[in-house]
C-alpha cells in the first residue's frame, strides 16, 4: 500500500510541542485527571476501583459498561452496534479498510480529515472529491453529490461538524444526504468527532447512524469530551458492518487499554457536566474569535456553527506554510497551514483552548499582520 503523507499530522508533530500559543489545537481544552474525578464525584473512591483491577486485555470489543454509555448519545443504537477503537482515527481507518476495495467509488468532501480520501485512494478506489466552497457556507452542494453518486458508489464520506471549517449540516440537510446515499445503495460514513459542540440547542446534531440503515458514525473522547489522552474512539453502525469490522480489528487492535475504557466510562457517566463545560468554552471563544476577525482587514471567515476550529482566509500574497512558519518564528503562535488541508490561501485555527491563550495568541497575530509589508 502506497499512501500520501498525512499533512496535518506531520505539521502538528513538527511544531506543536515547541510553540508558545497553540492555536492549532483541535480539542476543547483538555481535562486533568483531577477535574474529571471532581466532575464525576470519584476523587475519593477512584483507587478503590482501580487497585483490584487485573491489567489483562480486558473486553475485546469494549466493556459492556462503556458501550452502553456510548449508546446514550444516540437515539437508535444498542450495545451490539458499538465497537470500541483506538481513537476516531482507528475507527475511520477500520471502516475504510473493511468496506473499500479497488475500483469502488468513494465520494469524500474536501476539506476534511485526510484519512477519508487518502486511505481509500491508497486501496485503489475511484475517489471522487466533493469540494466545499465558501459561497455554500462550506456545506456540500447536493446537486454535485447527486451527479457523483453513481450506481457503483460504495461509500460516501462526510464530516459533521466539519473539520476544518466548523460548518454544520442540520438534520434536514442530513436527510437529503441520506436520500442520495440510499438512491445508490451506498454506505454513508460520517466522522462526528466534534458532535456535542453545536452553538444551538443541546449541542448534538442528529447522527447518521440513527438516520440511515447503512449509516456509520465514528467519534471519540478526544474533541468534545476533552480527553484525547485516553486514545479511545468508537464506531456506531449496522450490526453487519460492526461484525465485518471486527475481522479487520482483530489484526491491529485486539483491545483498548482497560484504564482507558474505565476512565471513558466515568466520563460518559458525567457527560452533561463535561459537555456543558465544552459548549461554554466554545461559545465564549467563538465570540472572541469573531470580534478579532471583525477588526482584522486582512482576515475573513465563514463563522463556525459547531466544533472547535475555523478556516481563516487571508488577503495577502504569501503561501500558507510561509505564513504559519513566519508567525511561529516571530510570535510563537501556531496555526495550521491550509496547504496541508489542500486549501491554500487559508489557515486553520483551533479556538477551544484556554481563553487567555486564545486572546494572547490572537493579539500576537495582530502584531504580526501589522508588521507585514503589504
Short mmCIF file of the C-alpha atoms (twelve columns), coordinates in Angstrom:
data_MODEL
# 
_entry.id   MODEL 
# 
loop_
_atom_site.group_PDB 
_atom_site.id 
_atom_site.type_symbol 
_atom_site.label_atom_id 
_atom_site.label_alt_id 
_atom_site.label_comp_id 
_atom_site.label_asym_id 
_atom_site.label_seq_id 
_atom_site.Cartn_x 
_atom_site.Cartn_y 
_atom_site.Cartn_z 
_atom_site.pdbx_PDB_model_num 
ATOM 1   C CA . UNK A 1   0.000   0.000  0.000   1 
ATOM 2   C CA . UNK A 2   1.366   3.393  -1.003  1 
ATOM 3   C CA . UNK A 3   -0.211  6.355  0.731   1 
ATOM 4   C CA . UNK A 4   0.314   10.095 0.835   1 
ATOM 5   C CA . UNK A 5   1.987   11.668 3.832   1 
ATOM 6   C CA . UNK A 6   -0.561  12.835 6.391   1 
ATOM 7   C CA . UNK A 7   -0.129  16.597 6.032   1 
ATOM 8   C CA . UNK A 8   -1.849  17.799 9.196   1 
ATOM 9   C CA . UNK A 9   -0.237  15.222 11.460  1 
ATOM 10  C CA . UNK A 10  3.269   15.903 10.122  1 
ATOM 11  C CA . UNK A 11  2.761   19.627 10.682  1 
ATOM 12  C CA . UNK A 12  1.498   19.071 14.233  1 
ATOM 13  C CA . UNK A 13  4.341   16.697 15.063  1 
ATOM 14  C CA . UNK A 14  6.916   19.225 13.878  1 
ATOM 15  C CA . UNK A 15  5.704   22.240 15.839  1 
ATOM 16  C CA . UNK A 16  3.024   21.671 18.493  1 
ATOM 17  C CA . UNK A 17  5.432   20.870 21.321  1 
ATOM 18  C CA . UNK A 18  7.579   23.966 20.825  1 
ATOM 19  C CA . UNK A 19  5.089   26.754 20.107  1 
ATOM 20  C CA . UNK A 20  4.076   29.244 22.794  1 
ATOM 21  C CA . UNK A 21  0.459   29.808 21.715  1 
ATOM 22  C CA . UNK A 22  -1.037  26.672 20.235  1 
ATOM 23  C CA . UNK A 23  -3.900  27.916 18.088  1 
ATOM 24  C CA . UNK A 24  -3.714  24.740 16.013  1 
ATOM 25  C CA . UNK A 25  -5.073  22.518 18.792  1 
ATOM 26  C CA . UNK A 26  -8.410  20.978 17.813  1 
ATOM 27  C CA . UNK A 27  -9.619  19.605 21.167  1 
ATOM 28  C CA . UNK A 28  -11.638 21.502 23.708  1 
ATOM 29  C CA . UNK A 29  -9.083  22.359 26.391  1 
ATOM 30  C CA . UNK A 30  -8.080  19.023 27.888  1 
ATOM 31  C CA . UNK A 31  -9.297  17.974 31.296  1 
ATOM 32  C CA . UNK A 32  -6.891  16.992 34.034  1 
ATOM 33  C CA . UNK A 33  -7.436  13.728 35.866  1 
ATOM 34  C CA . UNK A 34  -8.320  15.821 38.904  1 
ATOM 35  C CA . UNK A 35  -11.004 17.740 37.011  1 
ATOM 36  C CA . UNK A 36  -12.520 14.535 35.668  1 
ATOM 37  C CA . UNK A 37  -12.620 12.949 39.108  1 
ATOM 38  C CA . UNK A 38  -14.198 16.055 40.621  1 
ATOM 39  C CA . UNK A 39  -16.862 16.208 37.903  1 
ATOM 40  C CA . UNK A 40  -17.669 12.537 38.386  1 
ATOM 41  C CA . UNK A 41  -17.560 12.638 42.189  1 
ATOM 42  C CA . UNK A 42  -14.909 9.913  42.272  1 
ATOM 43  C CA . UNK A 43  -11.929 11.740 43.747  1 
ATOM 44  C CA . UNK A 44  -12.170 9.795  46.998  1 
ATOM 45  C CA . UNK A 45  -13.162 6.426  45.546  1 
ATOM 46  C CA . UNK A 46  -11.113 6.018  42.374  1 
ATOM 47  C CA . UNK A 47  -8.322  3.977  43.953  1 
ATOM 48  C CA . UNK A 48  -10.849 1.509  45.331  1 
ATOM 49  C CA . UNK A 49  -11.984 0.968  41.743  1 
ATOM 50  C CA . UNK A 50  -8.524  0.748  40.193  1 
ATOM 51  C CA . UNK A 51  -6.405  -1.182 42.699  1 
ATOM 52  C CA . UNK A 52  -8.257  -4.511 42.371  1 
ATOM 53  C CA . UNK A 53  -8.154  -4.408 38.571  1 
ATOM 54  C CA . UNK A 54  -6.004  -7.067 36.952  1 
ATOM 55  C CA . UNK A 55  -4.383  -5.456 33.897  1 
ATOM 56  C CA . UNK A 56  -5.396  -8.015 31.302  1 
ATOM 57  C CA . UNK A 57  -6.508  -7.274 27.740  1 
ATOM 58  C CA . UNK A 58  -9.989  -6.654 29.082  1 
ATOM 59  C CA . UNK A 59  -13.136 -6.846 26.975  1 
ATOM 60  C CA . UNK A 60  -12.042 -7.224 23.358  1 
ATOM 61  C CA . UNK A 61  -14.822 -5.154 21.765  1 
ATOM 62  C CA . UNK A 62  -15.002 -2.729 24.690  1 
ATOM 63  C CA . UNK A 63  -16.650 -3.262 28.063  1 
ATOM 64  C CA . UNK A 64  -20.420 -3.579 28.263  1 
ATOM 65  C CA . UNK A 65  -20.422 -0.592 30.594  1 
ATOM 66  C CA . UNK A 66  -18.596 1.594  28.092  1 
ATOM 67  C CA . UNK A 67  -20.637 0.549  25.068  1 
ATOM 68  C CA . UNK A 68  -23.892 1.007  26.986  1 
ATOM 69  C CA . UNK A 69  -22.785 4.506  27.970  1 
ATOM 70  C CA . UNK A 70  -21.969 5.355  24.357  1 
ATOM 71  C CA . UNK A 71  -25.459 4.331  23.230  1 
ATOM 72  C CA . UNK A 72  -26.799 7.183  25.378  1 
ATOM 73  C CA . UNK A 73  -25.504 9.785  22.901  1 
ATOM 74  C CA . UNK A 74  -27.529 8.185  20.077  1 
ATOM 75  C CA . UNK A 75  -31.231 7.612  19.507  1 
ATOM 76  C CA . UNK A 76  -31.323 4.182  17.861  1 
ATOM 77  C CA . UNK A 77  -28.100 2.368  18.788  1 
ATOM 78  C CA . UNK A 78  -27.785 -0.684 21.021  1 
ATOM 79  C CA . UNK A 79  -24.695 -2.184 22.620  1 
ATOM 80  C CA . UNK A 80  -24.089 -4.541 19.700  1 
ATOM 81  C CA . UNK A 81  -23.997 -1.574 17.303  1 
ATOM 82  C CA . UNK A 82  -20.976 -0.065 19.097  1 
ATOM 83  C CA . UNK A 83  -17.351 -1.113 18.647  1 
ATOM 84  C CA . UNK A 84  -14.507 0.475  20.621  1 
ATOM 85  C CA . UNK A 85  -11.401 1.560  18.711  1 
ATOM 86  C CA . UNK A 86  -8.068  3.254  19.225  1 
ATOM 87  C CA . UNK A 87  -9.374  6.792  18.828  1 
ATOM 88  C CA . UNK A 88  -11.568 8.003  15.980  1 
ATOM 89  C CA . UNK A 89  -8.512  7.720  13.764  1 
ATOM 90  C CA . UNK A 90  -8.640  3.963  14.334  1 
ATOM 91  C CA . UNK A 91  -12.385 3.906  13.774  1 
ATOM 92  C CA . UNK A 92  -12.135 5.701  10.436  1 
ATOM 93  C CA . UNK A 93  -9.250  3.564  9.219   1 
ATOM 94  C CA . UNK A 94  -11.103 0.359  10.088  1 
ATOM 95  C CA . UNK A 95  -14.255 1.407  8.252   1 
ATOM 96  C CA . UNK A 96  -12.313 2.211  5.085   1 
ATOM 97  C CA . UNK A 97  -10.247 -0.968 5.375   1 
ATOM 98  C CA . UNK A 98  -13.378 -3.073 5.769   1 
ATOM 99  C CA . UNK A 99  -15.651 -1.547 3.136   1 
ATOM 100 C CA . UNK A 100 -13.416 -0.269 0.325   1 
ATOM 101 C CA . UNK A 101 -11.932 -2.421 -2.442  1 
ATOM 102 C CA . UNK A 102 -10.038 -1.483 -5.617  1 
ATOM 103 C CA . UNK A 103 -12.332 0.140  -8.156  1 
ATOM 104 C CA . UNK A 104 -15.062 1.080  -5.675  1 
ATOM 105 C CA . UNK A 105 -16.336 4.627  -5.985  1 
ATOM 106 C CA . UNK A 106 -15.789 6.607  -2.784  1 
ATOM 107 C CA . UNK A 107 -17.087 10.166 -2.539  1 
ATOM 108 C CA . UNK A 108 -15.424 12.376 0.060   1 
ATOM 109 C CA . UNK A 109 -15.939 16.012 0.897   1 
ATOM 110 C CA . UNK A 110 -12.890 18.275 0.938   1 
ATOM 111 C CA . UNK A 111 -11.643 19.829 3.125   1 
ATOM 112 C CA . UNK A 112 -11.955 17.125 5.729   1 
ATOM 113 C CA . UNK A 113 -9.686  14.857 7.735   1 
ATOM 114 C CA . UNK A 114 -7.213  13.424 5.227   1 
ATOM 115 C CA . UNK A 115 -7.938  9.815  6.164   1 
ATOM 116 C CA . UNK A 116 -11.216 9.992  4.300   1 
ATOM 117 C CA . UNK A 117 -9.721  10.412 0.851   1 
ATOM 118 C CA . UNK A 118 -6.106  9.280  1.151   1 
ATOM 119 C CA . UNK A 119 -6.856  5.855  2.652   1 
ATOM 120 C CA . UNK A 120 -9.410  4.769  0.009   1 
ATOM 121 C CA . UNK A 121 -7.160  6.229  -2.683  1 
ATOM 122 C CA . UNK A 122 -4.326  4.015  -1.408  1 
ATOM 123 C CA . UNK A 123 -6.602  0.961  -1.818  1 
ATOM 124 C CA . UNK A 124 -7.149  1.752  -5.487  1 
ATOM 125 C CA . UNK A 125 -10.628 3.179  -5.054  1 
ATOM 126 C CA . UNK A 126 -12.177 5.616  -7.500  1 
ATOM 127 C CA . UNK A 127 -12.101 8.586  -5.123  1 
ATOM 128 C CA . UNK A 128 -14.319 11.497 -6.134  1 
ATOM 129 C CA . UNK A 129 -13.818 14.750 -4.231  1 
ATOM 130 C CA . UNK A 130 -16.796 16.965 -3.438  1 
ATOM 131 C CA . UNK A 131 -15.259 20.391 -2.863  1 
ATOM 132 C CA . UNK A 132 -16.807 22.526 -0.105  1 
ATOM 133 C CA . UNK A 133 -16.975 26.207 -1.018  1 
ATOM 134 C CA . UNK A 134 -17.427 29.461 0.851   1 
ATOM 135 C CA . UNK A 135 -20.400 30.515 -1.257  1 
ATOM 136 C CA . UNK A 136 -22.250 27.452 0.103   1 
ATOM 137 C CA . UNK A 137 -21.173 28.181 3.689   1 
ATOM 138 C CA . UNK A 138 -18.842 25.173 3.287   1 
ATOM 139 C CA . UNK A 139 -21.831 22.817 3.038   1 
ATOM 140 C CA . UNK A 140 -21.870 20.124 0.342   1 
ATOM 141 C CA . UNK A 141 -23.524 21.035 -2.945  1 
ATOM 142 C CA . UNK A 142 -26.273 18.405 -3.101  1 
ATOM 143 C CA . UNK A 143 -26.687 18.646 -6.869  1 
ATOM 144 C CA . UNK A 144 -22.981 17.859 -7.283  1 
ATOM 145 C CA . UNK A 145 -23.278 14.971 -4.840  1 
ATOM 146 C CA . UNK A 146 -26.176 13.512 -6.836  1 
ATOM 147 C CA . UNK A 147 -24.105 13.594 -10.017 1 
ATOM 148 C CA . UNK A 148 -21.178 11.846 -8.325  1 
ATOM 149 C CA . UNK A 149 -23.345 9.188  -6.664  1 
ATOM 150 C CA . UNK A 150 -23.408 6.634  -9.476  1 
ATOM 151 C CA . UNK A 151 -24.671 3.079  -9.096  1 
ATOM 152 C CA . UNK A 152 -21.193 1.721  -8.312  1 
ATOM 153 C CA . UNK A 153 -20.728 4.078  -5.353  1 
ATOM 154 C CA . UNK A 154 -19.665 2.046  -2.341  1 
ATOM 155 C CA . UNK A 155 -19.156 4.771  0.248   1 
ATOM 156 C CA . UNK A 156 -19.991 8.437  0.749   1 
ATOM 157 C CA . UNK A 157 -17.940 10.178 3.431   1 
ATOM 158 C CA . UNK A 158 -18.911 13.361 5.242   1 
ATOM 159 C CA . UNK A 159 -17.670 15.090 8.368   1 
ATOM 160 C CA . UNK A 160 -20.196 16.791 10.646  1 
ATOM 161 C CA . UNK A 161 -19.402 19.197 12.252  1 
ATOM 162 C CA . UNK A 162 -16.757 19.772 9.612   1 
ATOM 163 C CA . UNK A 163 -13.035 19.897 10.214  1 
ATOM 164 C CA . UNK A 164 -11.590 22.452 9.379   1 
ATOM 165 C CA . UNK A 165 -14.457 24.846 8.646   1 
ATOM 166 C CA . UNK A 166 -16.848 24.379 11.586  1 
ATOM 167 C CA . UNK A 167 -19.732 24.104 9.094   1 
ATOM 168 C CA . UNK A 168 -22.740 22.166 10.341  1 
ATOM 169 C CA . UNK A 169 -25.290 20.100 8.448   1 
ATOM 170 C CA . UNK A 170 -28.561 20.127 10.367  1 
ATOM 171 C CA . UNK A 171 -30.959 17.190 10.454  1 
ATOM 172 C CA . UNK A 172 -32.986 18.384 7.461   1 
ATOM 173 C CA . UNK A 173 -29.816 18.727 5.359   1 
ATOM 174 C CA . UNK A 174 -28.537 15.340 6.511   1 
ATOM 175 C CA . UNK A 175 -31.819 13.729 5.438   1 
ATOM 176 C CA . UNK A 176 -31.140 14.905 1.887   1 
ATOM 177 C CA . UNK A 177 -27.644 13.412 2.012   1 
ATOM 178 C CA . UNK A 178 -29.139 10.152 3.292   1 
ATOM 179 C CA . UNK A 179 -31.637 10.120 0.413   1 
ATOM 180 C CA . UNK A 180 -28.783 10.424 -2.084  1 
ATOM 181 C CA . UNK A 181 -26.835 7.604  -0.408  1 
ATOM 182 C CA . UNK A 182 -29.933 5.419  -0.350  1 
ATOM 183 C CA . UNK A 183 -30.603 6.082  -4.039  1 
ATOM 184 C CA . UNK A 184 -27.369 4.299  -4.978  1 
ATOM 185 C CA . UNK A 185 -27.348 1.867  -2.020  1 
ATOM 186 C CA . UNK A 186 -24.086 3.322  -0.707  1 
ATOM 187 C CA . UNK A 187 -22.823 3.267  2.828   1 
ATOM 188 C CA . UNK A 188 -22.695 6.708  4.429   1 
ATOM 189 C CA . UNK A 189 -19.811 7.328  6.834   1 
ATOM 190 C CA . UNK A 190 -19.967 10.436 8.989   1 
ATOM 191 C CA . UNK A 191 -16.980 11.445 11.097  1 
ATOM 192 C CA . UNK A 192 -18.705 13.028 14.102  1 
ATOM 193 C CA . UNK A 193 -15.806 13.698 16.473  1 
ATOM 194 C CA . UNK A 194 -16.948 17.296 17.108  1 
ATOM 195 C CA . UNK A 195 -20.576 16.356 17.747  1 
ATOM 196 C CA . UNK A 196 -21.824 17.821 21.029  1 
ATOM 197 C CA . UNK A 197 -20.407 21.312 20.494  1 
ATOM 198 C CA . UNK A 198 -23.149 22.843 18.332  1 
ATOM 199 C CA . UNK A 199 -23.806 26.513 19.017  1 
ATOM 200 C CA . UNK A 200 -27.569 25.971 19.311  1 
ATOM 201 C CA . UNK A 201 -29.817 23.550 21.181  1 
ATOM 202 C CA . UNK A 202 -28.310 20.780 23.291  1 
ATOM 203 C CA . UNK A 203 -25.171 20.721 21.159  1 
ATOM 204 C CA . UNK A 204 -25.989 17.445 19.444  1 
ATOM 205 C CA . UNK A 205 -26.787 17.322 15.748  1 
ATOM 206 C CA . UNK A 206 -28.588 14.211 14.540  1 
ATOM 207 C CA . UNK A 207 -26.243 11.276 13.959  1 
ATOM 208 C CA . UNK A 208 -26.052 9.489  10.609  1 
ATOM 209 C CA . UNK A 209 -26.044 6.119  12.380  1 
ATOM 210 C CA . UNK A 210 -29.549 6.901  13.677  1 
ATOM 211 C CA . UNK A 211 -30.864 8.193  10.346  1 
ATOM 212 C CA . UNK A 212 -29.957 5.540  7.779   1 
ATOM 213 C CA . UNK A 213 -29.891 1.752  7.662   1 
ATOM 214 C CA . UNK A 214 -26.406 1.929  6.067   1 
ATOM 215 C CA . UNK A 215 -25.247 4.886  8.140   1 
ATOM 216 C CA . UNK A 216 -21.982 4.630  10.077  1 
ATOM 217 C CA . UNK A 217 -20.835 7.177  12.647  1 
ATOM 218 C CA . UNK A 218 -17.387 7.485  14.179  1 
ATOM 219 C CA . UNK A 219 -16.453 9.517  17.223  1 
ATOM 220 C CA . UNK A 220 -14.125 9.633  20.204  1 
ATOM 221 C CA . UNK A 221 -13.406 11.019 23.648  1 
ATOM 222 C CA . UNK A 222 -10.849 13.466 22.223  1 
ATOM 223 C CA . UNK A 223 -12.549 16.621 20.964  1 
ATOM 224 C CA . UNK A 224 -15.886 17.431 22.619  1 
ATOM 225 C CA . UNK A 225 -15.083 15.358 25.713  1 
ATOM 226 C CA . UNK A 226 -11.612 16.918 26.222  1 
ATOM 227 C CA . UNK A 227 -9.930  13.564 26.851  1 
ATOM 228 C CA . UNK A 228 -7.635  12.954 23.878  1 
ATOM 229 C CA . UNK A 229 -5.111  11.282 26.171  1 
ATOM 230 C CA . UNK A 230 -7.394  8.284  26.549  1 
ATOM 231 C CA . UNK A 231 -6.952  7.493  22.819  1 
ATOM 232 C CA . UNK A 232 -10.411 5.978  22.763  1 
ATOM 233 C CA . UNK A 233 -12.954 6.109  19.958  1 
ATOM 234 C CA . UNK A 234 -15.778 4.060  18.524  1 
ATOM 235 C CA . UNK A 235 -17.829 3.044  15.524  1 
ATOM 236 C CA . UNK A 236 -21.631 3.129  15.661  1 
ATOM 237 C CA . UNK A 237 -23.369 1.365  12.811  1 
ATOM 238 C CA . UNK A 238 -25.293 -1.582 11.406  1 
ATOM 239 C CA . UNK A 239 -24.597 -4.931 13.025  1 
ATOM 240 C CA . UNK A 240 -23.304 -6.459 9.788   1 
ATOM 241 C CA . UNK A 241 -20.759 -3.639 9.454   1 
ATOM 242 C CA . UNK A 242 -19.640 -3.994 13.061  1 
ATOM 243 C CA . UNK A 243 -19.158 -7.737 12.576  1 
ATOM 244 C CA . UNK A 244 -17.163 -7.216 9.382   1 
ATOM 245 C CA . UNK A 245 -15.006 -4.535 11.008  1 
ATOM 246 C CA . UNK A 246 -14.230 -6.890 13.886  1 
ATOM 247 C CA . UNK A 247 -12.453 -9.252 11.468  1 
ATOM 248 C CA . UNK A 248 -10.047 -6.460 10.485  1 
ATOM 249 C CA . UNK A 249 -9.812  -5.052 14.000  1 
ATOM 250 C CA . UNK A 250 -8.504  -8.367 15.327  1 
ATOM 251 C CA . UNK A 251 -5.373  -7.854 13.238  1 
ATOM 252 C CA . UNK A 252 -4.452  -4.408 14.549  1 
ATOM 253 C CA . UNK A 253 -6.100  -3.624 17.872  1 
ATOM 254 C CA . UNK A 254 -7.165  -6.641 19.967  1 
ATOM 255 C CA . UNK A 255 -8.493  -4.318 22.681  1 
ATOM 256 C CA . UNK A 256 -8.032  -0.819 24.025  1 
ATOM 257 C CA . UNK A 257 -6.419  -0.324 27.424  1 
ATOM 258 C CA . UNK A 258 -8.512  -1.278 30.444  1 
ATOM 259 C CA . UNK A 259 -7.740  2.035  32.141  1 
ATOM 260 C CA . UNK A 260 -8.781  3.973  29.043  1 
ATOM 261 C CA . UNK A 261 -12.039 2.021  28.921  1 
ATOM 262 C CA . UNK A 262 -12.645 2.643  32.614  1 
ATOM 263 C CA . UNK A 263 -11.973 6.385  32.536  1 
ATOM 264 C CA . UNK A 264 -14.029 6.816  29.367  1 
ATOM 265 C CA . UNK A 265 -16.937 5.146  31.153  1 
ATOM 266 C CA . UNK A 266 -16.540 7.511  34.082  1 
ATOM 267 C CA . UNK A 267 -16.509 10.496 31.739  1 
ATOM 268 C CA . UNK A 268 -19.586 9.400  29.816  1 
ATOM 269 C CA . UNK A 269 -21.460 8.933  33.072  1 
ATOM 270 C CA . UNK A 270 -20.884 12.613 33.847  1 
ATOM 271 C CA . UNK A 271 -21.119 13.723 30.225  1 
ATOM 272 C CA . UNK A 272 -23.611 16.506 30.955  1 
ATOM 273 C CA . UNK A 273 -21.064 18.349 33.090  1 
ATOM 274 C CA . UNK A 274 -18.221 17.768 30.630  1 
ATOM 275 C CA . UNK A 275 -20.218 18.847 27.587  1 
ATOM 276 C CA . UNK A 276 -21.650 21.882 29.354  1 
ATOM 277 C CA . UNK A 277 -18.057 22.968 30.016  1 
ATOM 278 C CA . UNK A 278 -17.108 22.288 26.398  1 
ATOM 279 C CA . UNK A 279 -20.016 24.286 24.990  1 
ATOM 280 C CA . UNK A 280 -19.325 27.152 27.387  1 
ATOM 281 C CA . UNK A 281 -15.677 27.334 26.302  1 
ATOM 282 C CA . UNK A 282 -16.567 27.075 22.610  1 
ATOM 283 C CA . UNK A 283 -19.293 29.712 22.802  1 
ATOM 284 C CA . UNK A 284 -17.140 32.249 24.639  1 
ATOM 285 C CA . UNK A 285 -14.101 31.646 22.467  1 
ATOM 286 C CA . UNK A 286 -16.117 31.828 19.230  1 
ATOM 287 C CA . UNK A 287 -17.219 35.291 20.317  1 
ATOM 288 C CA . UNK A 288 -13.592 36.257 20.970  1 
ATOM 289 C CA . UNK A 289 -12.538 34.953 17.566  1 
ATOM 290 C CA . UNK A 290 -15.455 36.650 15.820  1 
ATOM 291 C CA . UNK A 291 -14.614 40.022 17.359  1 
ATOM 292 C CA . UNK A 292 -10.966 39.623 16.347  1 
ATOM 293 C CA . UNK A 293 -11.781 38.720 12.740  1 
ATOM 294 C CA . UNK A 294 -14.075 41.763 12.503  1 
ATOM 295 C CA . UNK A 295 -11.142 44.023 13.429  1 
ATOM 296 C CA . UNK A 296 -8.594  42.473 11.062  1 
ATOM 297 C CA . UNK A 297 -8.903  43.796 7.491   1 
ATOM 298 C CA . UNK A 298 -6.636  41.070 6.103   1 
ATOM 299 C CA . UNK A 299 -8.641  38.184 7.624   1 
ATOM 300 C CA . UNK A 300 -12.127 36.877 6.823   1 
ATOM 301 C CA . UNK A 301 -14.032 33.674 7.503   1 
ATOM 302 C CA . UNK A 302 -17.322 31.831 7.492   1 
ATOM 303 C CA . UNK A 303 -18.259 31.809 11.164  1 
ATOM 304 C CA . UNK A 304 -18.318 28.236 12.502  1 
ATOM 305 C CA . UNK A 305 -21.594 26.874 13.866  1 
ATOM 306 C CA . UNK A 306 -20.055 23.994 15.764  1 
ATOM 307 C CA . UNK A 307 -16.801 22.281 16.560  1 
ATOM 308 C CA . UNK A 308 -13.568 23.811 17.802  1 
ATOM 309 C CA . UNK A 309 -11.960 25.023 14.579  1 
ATOM 310 C CA . UNK A 310 -12.418 27.592 11.839  1 
ATOM 311 C CA . UNK A 311 -10.856 28.256 8.468   1 
ATOM 312 C CA . UNK A 312 -9.412  31.760 8.200   1 
ATOM 313 C CA . UNK A 313 -8.906  33.319 4.772   1 
ATOM 314 C CA . UNK A 314 -6.082  35.855 4.442   1 
ATOM 315 C CA . UNK A 315 -5.765  38.615 1.895   1 
ATOM 316 C CA . UNK A 316 -2.064  38.924 1.057   1 
ATOM 317 C CA . UNK A 317 0.377   37.206 -1.261  1 
ATOM 318 C CA . UNK A 318 2.096   34.507 0.766   1 
ATOM 319 C CA . UNK A 319 1.838   30.735 0.879   1 
ATOM 320 C CA . UNK A 320 0.000   29.410 3.904   1 
ATOM 321 C CA . UNK A 321 3.050   27.457 5.025   1 
ATOM 322 C CA . UNK A 322 5.294   30.530 4.855   1 
ATOM 323 C CA . UNK A 323 2.652   32.498 6.752   1 
ATOM 324 C CA . UNK A 324 2.481   29.878 9.506   1 
ATOM 325 C CA . UNK A 325 6.235   29.340 9.792   1 
ATOM 326 C CA . UNK A 326 6.989   33.061 9.939   1 
ATOM 327 C CA . UNK A 327 4.250   33.552 12.516  1 
ATOM 328 C CA . UNK A 328 5.669   30.750 14.645  1 
ATOM 329 C CA . UNK A 329 9.211   32.000 14.434  1 
ATOM 330 C CA . UNK A 330 8.415   35.638 15.163  1 
ATOM 331 C CA . UNK A 331 5.493   35.415 17.600  1 
ATOM 332 C CA . UNK A 332 5.343   31.821 18.830  1 
ATOM 333 C CA . UNK A 333 1.793   31.364 17.557  1 
ATOM 334 C CA . UNK A 334 0.848   28.134 15.810  1 
ATOM 335 C CA . UNK A 335 -1.838  27.887 13.113  1 
ATOM 336 C CA . UNK A 336 -2.235  25.022 10.639  1 
ATOM 337 C CA . UNK A 337 -1.440  25.989 7.031   1 
ATOM 338 C CA . UNK A 338 -4.221  25.446 4.543   1 
ATOM 339 C CA . UNK A 339 -1.780  23.721 2.210   1 
ATOM 340 C CA . UNK A 340 -1.791  20.573 4.384   1 
ATOM 341 C CA . UNK A 341 -5.591  20.587 4.095   1 
ATOM 342 C CA . UNK A 342 -5.484  21.159 0.325   1 
ATOM 343 C CA . UNK A 343 -6.929  24.639 0.963   1 
ATOM 344 C CA . UNK A 344 -4.179  27.067 0.004   1 
ATOM 345 C CA . UNK A 345 -4.872  30.688 0.921   1 
ATOM 346 C CA . UNK A 346 -6.339  29.721 4.286   1 
ATOM 347 C CA . UNK A 347 -5.120  28.751 7.740   1 
ATOM 348 C CA . UNK A 348 -6.946  26.663 10.310  1 
ATOM 349 C CA . UNK A 349 -7.339  27.943 13.842  1 
ATOM 350 C CA . UNK A 350 -8.283  25.876 16.860  1 
ATOM 351 C CA . UNK A 351 -10.078 28.212 19.246  1 
ATOM 352 C CA . UNK A 352 -11.325 25.978 22.080  1 
ATOM 353 C CA . UNK A 353 -8.221  26.155 24.250  1 
ATOM 354 C CA . UNK A 354 -7.957  28.323 27.354  1 
ATOM 355 C CA . UNK A 355 -9.323  31.863 26.833  1 
ATOM 356 C CA . UNK A 356 -6.086  33.595 27.744  1 
ATOM 357 C CA . UNK A 357 -4.091  31.512 25.242  1 
ATOM 358 C CA . UNK A 358 -6.583  32.426 22.519  1 
ATOM 359 C CA . UNK A 359 -6.681  36.108 23.435  1 
ATOM 360 C CA . UNK A 360 -2.912  36.497 23.795  1 
ATOM 361 C CA . UNK A 361 -2.260  34.427 20.689  1 
ATOM 362 C CA . UNK A 362 -4.631  36.480 18.567  1 
ATOM 363 C CA . UNK A 363 -3.034  39.677 19.835  1 
ATOM 364 C CA . UNK A 364 0.333   38.330 18.658  1 
ATOM 365 C CA . UNK A 365 -1.149  37.508 15.262  1 
ATOM 366 C CA . UNK A 366 -2.391  41.096 15.019  1 
ATOM 367 C CA . UNK A 367 1.140   42.305 15.734  1 
ATOM 368 C CA . UNK A 368 2.462   40.033 13.003  1 
ATOM 369 C CA . UNK A 369 -0.115  41.251 10.476  1 
ATOM 370 C CA . UNK A 370 0.633   44.877 11.322  1 
ATOM 371 C CA . UNK A 371 4.335   44.281 10.682  1 
ATOM 372 C CA . UNK A 372 3.805   42.786 7.228   1 
ATOM 373 C CA . UNK A 373 4.999   44.982 4.380   1 
ATOM 374 C CA . UNK A 374 1.948   44.784 2.114   1 
# 
